Each structure stands twice: as C-alpha cells, then as structure tokens.
Amino acid sequence: MKLYELSVKRPVAVCMAVLIFVVLGAYSLSMMKLELMPEMELSMAIVYTSYANVSSEEVENLITKPVESAISTVSGISTITSQSSEGTSMVLAQFGADVDMDKAIADMESALDLYGAMIPSDAEDPMVLKMDTTMLPSMMFSVGFEGYDPVQTKKFVEENLSNKLEAVAGVASVDVAGAKDRIIEVEIDPDKLFGYNMNVSSIAGSLAAQNLNLPAGATEQNGKDMSVRATGKFASVEEIGMVPLVSSTGQVMYLKDVATVRDTYADVSTYARLNKEDALAITITAESDANTVEVVESVVSVLETLKKQYPKFTYNITMEQASYITDAIDSVTSSAIIGGVLAVIILLLFLGNVRTSLSIGVSMPISIIVTFIAMFFADMSLNVVSLGGLALGVGMLVDNSVVLLENIFRRRKQLGENAETSAISGSREVVGAIIASVLTTCIVYVPILFIDNMMSEMFKQLAFAIIFSQAASLITAFMLLPMLSCKNKDGEKSNEKLAFILKPFEKFMDKAYASYEKALRGCLKRKKRVVVVTMCLFVAALVVIVSVGMSLMPESDEGSISVSISLPGGSQLEDTNRITLQAEDLILSHSDVETAFSSVGGASILGGGADSSSITVTLKEDRKKSTDDVEQELRLMLNGIPGATFELSSNGSGMNMSTNELSIQFTGSDEEALRAYVLAAQDIMAQVEGVTEVSNSYSETKTEAKIVIDTAKAARYGMNTSSVASAVKTTLDGMTAAKYAEGSSEYDIRIVYPDNYVKDFDAIVSIPVKTATGQWITLGDIATVAKSEGSATLTRVDQRRVVTVTAKLYGTDIGTAAAEFEEKLKLLPNPGNVAVEESGTYEIMMDAMKSLFTAILLGILLMYMVMAAQFESLLQPLLVLGTLPLALIGVALALLITGSSLSVVSCVGILMLIGIVVNNAILLIEFIHTTKEEHPEYSMDDRVVQAGKIRMRPILMTSFTSILGFMPMAFSTASGSEMMRPLAIVLVGGLFVSTLLTLLFIPVIYAGVEGRRERKKKLETEN
C-alpha cells in the first residue's frame, strides 16, 4: 500500500505515526547542542617549544628547524609556518580538510620523539596542540572582594572559587591573572658565599634534602607495630633560615648566615584592570564538545552562589559567548516563524480557504520537527548555520503540499471524483513530479559535501539541514495532506468571512492574468528582441557582480573590540603599563564604550610578554554606531599615543577570523633585495583606499647581550660553553630549590642574587663562576660580553624565509583592496627573485570561492542529468536552465540595492537558487506539454499562453511563499543575523526577478526552439 493510500484508508494510524515523529523530533531537539557556529576542525596543529632567554636566531636554529624537519615527514601536511621569537618556537602545521587530526597529532608526536636528540636538553619538551574554534575563551570576568587587595583576592579565589569552576561540566581550563604570586625568596650574600667557598647548587641541594618527610622504618611498643617517620618539611618561613650548610672545608653554618630569607612576592609579570581599577581576571575555556551556553550559565550560577555566601565578593562579566549565541539563535528562530506565518498568509490569499491554507501550513512545523530527528542522528548542533538552513527553507516546505493539494482539488472539481478517490488519484498523478522537484532542489547541495576546505565544513550543516527538511516535507505531504483533503469538503470554496480581503485580491489577480497574457503575446511576437534584452541584462548583471567586490564572511556586530598594544622589543613592563593606561583613558572617553578590560604583560602560547598588552572593549547596547565605526574612531584616537603600535579588531565569538584583514606574502633568496621590495610594497599598500594599520613581519630588532667564550682560557679551568652558560643562567635567573607548603597551597623557594648582580649589564663580566677544580673566577676571566642586535621574530613558510605585509580594512572589502593593490604593485619593478602570493584571509577566501564556483558548475550538471531523466529529453533541460541567467540578474540587483559584496555566504545562496528557480520552469514546460496533448489544435503561441495563464497561479504561490520565507532574515537587524543575511538577500532578489522573468522568457525560448523543431519535422514529413 502506497503512503498516500495509507493516509486516506488508515487516518488514525497515520495521525499516530505523525505524533510519534513529532515526539521523537521534540526529544531530539532537546538533546542537541546549542552553539553559535558548527563545530569545525581547523585541520591545524601547533608545536610549541619554550627555550627561555634564548635569542630568536638560536631558537630558529636549535628548535624550529629540527621541529620543521621532524613534522615534515608526517603525511597530509599542506603548509608549515613557523615563528621563532626570543625564548619560544611556534610551528603551525596546516593539514588537508579530510585528514584525521587525532591520528595526525599522534604522528607528529611520534616524529618529534625520533628527533628528540636534536633538541637541546635544557629546552622544554615540544607540546603538540590541535587548533580548533574551542580554543577561544568562552567567558572572561573580573572578581573582587571588598577590603581585599588583588593578592588577598587571588588567595580567596584559589581557595574558594577555582576548584568549583574547574568542576563545572564542560569547563576545560580556568586561568587566573592580575595579581602577584607569593614566593619565599632566599637572597644570597655573594661575598659570604664565596668566603665559605660554596655555590648556589650546594645551597639548593641542602634545602631540597631538608624539606622532606620520609619513612624511617618501623618499631614496636606494647606489642604493637609502629611506623617511624622523619619529618623535615618546613613548618614556618623562619625554619628555612635554620637549614644547616656545610662548607667545602667542613665548616657548619646556617642558611641565614649566608643569605636573607624573605616571605615576599614575585616580580609583577601582569597587570589586570577593569575601567582603570585593579582587578583579578579569570578566563574560562570550554571543552570542545561542551555546550557553551550551558557552561556559561553554570559558571554564573557558581558565581551567584559564592556571592550569596560571601556578600563582599563581587564579579563583573567582561565577555561571554552565551548571550550572543542565544540572541543569534533566537533571531534565526523568529525569522523562521515570521517567514512561516507570511507564507501561510500568501497561501490564504491565493487559495481563499482557511482550512486548506492551514492544512498546508501545518505541514511546515511538522516537517521542521521531523528534520530534527535526522539532524540529531547526523550529530549536528543547533547553530546559526543549521537553523538558518531551516529558516531559509521554511517557505519552500509548502511547495510540495501546494502542488499536491491543488491537483487533488482540481480532480475533484473538474473530474467530479469523490474525496477519497481524488486524494489517492491526485497524489498518484503528481508523486513523480514532486519527487523530481525535491531531487532538483537537493541535488545542487551534493557538491558541497565533497569540497575539501574549511568553508565547506561550515556549510555542510546548512546543506544537510535543507536536504533533511525537504525529505521531511515530502514524507509529511504524502502522509498528511491526502487525509486532510478528505476531511475538507469545500477546499475550493472561498471563505465568505474573508471576502473583504479575498475579493480585492481576486480582482487584482484577474487584472494581473490579463496583463500577463498581453505581455506574453507581445514577447512571443518579438522573440529575438526579448532574448537580446535578456542577455544584455545578464551581461550587465555579471559586470555588477564582479564590481561589488568580494569578502570572506559577513562582519558580525557583537559590540566588542580587541585592542592589541605592542612596544619595541625589550620594553619593560612598567613602560607597557604606562602606555596602556593612556590608551584606557582615551578608550573610556568614547561615548559608546561601556567597559575596558586590560591585561598587561604575561607571555602566553600565542605570544606576548612584558612589551605587549591587550584591552577588551565592550560597547553599549544602545549605541547608534556600528562596531566597525567605533573601531575606526578608536583607531584614530589611539594613533596619537607615541611609542607603541596599536592593532584593533572586532571580537568574534565564532570563527575568530579577521574578515577585514588583507595579507600578502613575499619570498626571495636575496635578503637585501627582498627587504627593499617589501618596504616599497608596504608603501603601495598604504595608498590603497580603505586600508589602515599597514605593517610587515620584519620585526623590530632587539638588543641582546652576547657572551663570547675564549675556549682556550675556559679549557684551562676545566670549563666549557655548557658549564659557563649554566653558571651565568643561575646567577641571572635564580633557581627554584624547593616548595614551601602552607595549608593546601605550595609556594616556590627561590634562590636569587642581589639586584646589583643581575640588573646591570656592565656587572655581567663580574659574575663569579666556580671552576671544576673549585676555584672562583669571574666571567670576564674567560669570556667577553658585548651587545648585539637581532630580530625579535623570524618567520618561515614551508622551511623558507617569508615576509608578510598586512593591513586592516575599513569601508572597503578584501577583494576590492586586493585587486587595487595588485594593480599598483605591477608598476613596482620586481628584482626578479621575489615571489608574491596571497595569504591569510584572502587566500582562504579565494580557495573557498574557487571551490564554490566549482560546486555551482557541478550542481548545474547534476541537475541537468536529473531533469534529462525526468523529461526523457536532452534538449528540454537546457531550456529549463535558461532560468539561471535570470536568477543572476536578480542577484546582481539585490547586491547593488543593499550595497553588499559577494561573499562565500552569497555564493552558497547562488547555489541554493539553482535548485529553486528551475522548479518554476519545470512546472511551466510540463503543462505546455499537457496543453499540447489536450488541445492539439492550438498553435504554438496559443499553447504557450494557455499554459502560462494556468500555471501562473501555482508558480506565483510557491515562489512568493519561498520569498516571504526568506525576507525576515534578509531584513533582520537583530544580533546574530549578520551571518545568514547575505544568503537571504541573494535568494530574495534572485527568486523574485527570476520568477517574473521566467513567466515571459521561458515561454519565448520554448516557443522559439520547439516551434523551429516542429516546423522542421513538418517539412521532413511533407517531403
């Protein structure tokens, strides 16, 4: 028994089956993860290695190059990029999108293990980290405690808050910054130390050996076993000074005799402030499979609970993704609901019957709920892209129902069939056409599933959402509508109560039908002119599309700006803090700024140190200016502060990709020629309209002290480079000898030299060094110390030195800026050995555009094959494809009117259009064939006009329901709607124009081609 037969003969069973689907769909919806964007594996991995206080050149030679050589053997790597800075090496490996990243990470770790001997032993082991979008913080907030300074607040947080936050389900890490760390400092007296012929290593050994609790065997008492334990752990700071030391001559003394023990704090390495007030900053990062909204809500719950327990505790959230995610999801959801309501209103106007309109309208929510079942089992999440696919497709969900019900009621009215017979026969008659229509709509998304880049990873969920919803609408239509049509005895009758609306609309449509017939007959008399005008419009549309510019993704206005501040290499933390305070003053003076959260200093895995800081700026919700406008105003204000470089960017909760940044790479074998060419290219980049913050990756030089060891002199004392470097490092950096435990906390016990030994460059030559024979000498006896200049950062791509010129954009798009730069760069003489290629966002955009254009061509080919099978003709599908140029005319018009650029999202919209616009042409051509069979006496023009008049109503009905389904998103200004708006704009413009032109152009093309073929066939028959 067919599904539509079952619908008519077993209505109760069908209703229960539909309810089962609804219940399962609702449950699937409740189980799905909520996030802003689809989870994307970036196919990137970082190898991070720390080699403290080593110059960038040495880091490159000793760490970076061996790491590059090691991981280059791993299969699947497409690009290796490295940055070598003082003390750190960072190597980024880019893989193909189809690579299993877990296996790739394991292969990288194995390769690095094999090369372990090539990496210096005193460097930290390389860490391999997989890059993904979840590495971005999910939440940042500051905390305080009334009456406490930051140090006391930090202790309170560590004892009362940190463990609770780490226990929250889905939290990956909790980072606390902005206060000093307590340490036990042992400052030695060098004169006394040398007088007793002792060194730091012996003191450290004595501290470590004393600060222990160790088992010492067992004994008995009163017939019972008793364990013996020797306790030496320091119970107080005073006890540390009483640690006994033994000199080389056997003399015994105490640590306090040669050093001063202080309970103090480590040097400040970071500052954190909220609106210029000292604060403690806490950053929360969620796990990759966690629900960000739930994580943020749980963290806020923990904070509120702690606030109730300790009324003096306060917190201030400076950044969290949950609000933007929920706003974005709510925006998309409301667009879907409004679109669905508008579609039902259109149906009511055309059909004139409330029950019939509601019968079709009820299929929309049911189809969407059923779609959630497939989405759940496909491991999809609820995000802007997947829900955007449903919202955009909501108007298309009624197309199958409209065609089905119209055919059922047509048979009932024209052929006089009863309700059950018309329901079954009417369904049987259109089942093939509806399935073919769904196939042509869905087949265009198949190429997206095969594209191998990051953009396709995101839009696969949109493709699946539309494919699943179309399949659900197909099932829902044949399960529900035949049954509902049987219950609706007057489906063709207009509701008298709505006559005041329906009658004027009917009169308007009657005039439209008459005008259409007149226009179509006029076009049929001027076929060549119509074709030429249409082709001219198509060419003009191509020109417009090329001229509107290109961008990767639409900018999201999240009301948050990141300000990165960089001082010359080697700048001290206090200088960085001073300039950051100046920047805070200017930023907070802006009328649209709500808060400014500063983090000064603090090296991290992504770089930074005492010479850098960042400010997270949160804008007011009731501002009238966009985030981009405020960003540009702040940029101009901050440029007035001398001595630092400022980089501003709009914060993104999703992909965190700089869509307003242009990067160009330069490579060459001649370093001097490359530098001259890059600097000239940078000047050219600065002349491009809309370009700001132009910079290159030639980092500033950094002064460093170089110790040149006289190997002959060192050998006489039994010393070598390693032992000398170790002795100097201990003197300058100190060393952690043990841990002091107090309660549940542990603090470093650090041995340090007085400041006059380590803070003065001229005093380095006087550093005392103990030789292998126990003799004391100074560093100057075996080495010379001089200053030298070296690059702060060295960059390589695929093991070649590269230089990158980067610029931020304002008031222009990346495609226009890149094209203008390339044109101007052609005028600059190239020394011949400098290669220029796009990189960063521009490279990703061009790769994505090429892939999508390929997908569009492949989608057209696949759709042609489906239609050829449907029509059993190779020619007629070509006629149907004539709607595609018409759609592009609408696309160009929509982009021009809205001032939008062509983005990756817009291209996905064009791909969607391909599957939608052809349905009207299919519907029209099929009925022309039907008219020919029913009225063979009609001329070609009469046949085409008759078919156009009859099919005009369902074509307008299905098209306008789709258009109205797209419009809420196309015109939405709600937070989070920016992502899908370009796609909706393209769909509205393309479908509206193509629908109107299809009713004229396709009949003209059909009449011309088929008329010529019939005349030729007639002549052959006569001859």
Protein Blocks (a to p, Z undefined) as FASTA:
>chain_A
ZZklmmmmmmmlmmmmmmmmmmmmmmmmmmpccdfbdcddehiacdddddehiafklmmm
mmmmmmmmmmmmpghiabdcddddehiacddddddfkbcfklmmmmmmmmmmmmmmmpcf
kbccdddddddfklpcfbdcddddehiafklmmmmmmmmmmmmmmmpghiabdcdehiac
ddddddddfklmmmnopafklmmmmmmmmmccddebjadeehiacdddddfbdfbfklmm
mpccddfkopacdfklmcccdddddddfbdcdeehiacddddddddfkbcfklmmmmmmm
mmmmmmmmmmmbccddfbdfklmmmmmmmmmmmmmmmmmmmmmmmmmmmnopaklmmmmm
mmmmmmmmmmmmmmmmnopacdfklmmmmmmmmmmmmmmmmmmmmmmmmmmmmnopafkl
mmmmmmmmmmmmmmmmmmmmmmmmmmmmmpccfklmmmmmmmmmmmmmmmmmmmmmmmmm
mmmmmmmmklmbccfklmmmmmmmmmmmmmmmmmmmmmmmmmmmmmmlmmmmmmmmmmmm
mmmmmmnopafbdcddehpacddddddehiafklmmmmmmmmmmmmmmpmkbmbdcddee
hidfkopcjkbccddddddfkbcbdfklmmmmmmmmmmmpghiacddddddfklopafkb
ccdddddfblklmmmmmmmmmmmmmmpghiahiacfbdcddddddddddfklmmmnopaf
klmmmmmmmmmnopafbdcdehjbccdddddddfklmmpmklmmmpccddfkopacdfkl
mpccddddddfbdcdeehiacdddddddehiafklmmmmmmmmmmmpccehiaccddehj
llmmmmmmmmmmmmmmmmmmmmmmmmmmmnopaklmmmmmmmmmmmmmmmmmmmmmnopa
cdfklmmmmmmmmmmmmmmmmmmmmmmmmmmmmmmmbcfklmmmmmmmmmmmmmmmmmmm
mmmmmmmmmmpcbehilmmmmmmmmmmmmmmmmmmmmmmmmmmmmmmmmmmmmmmmmmmm
mZZ
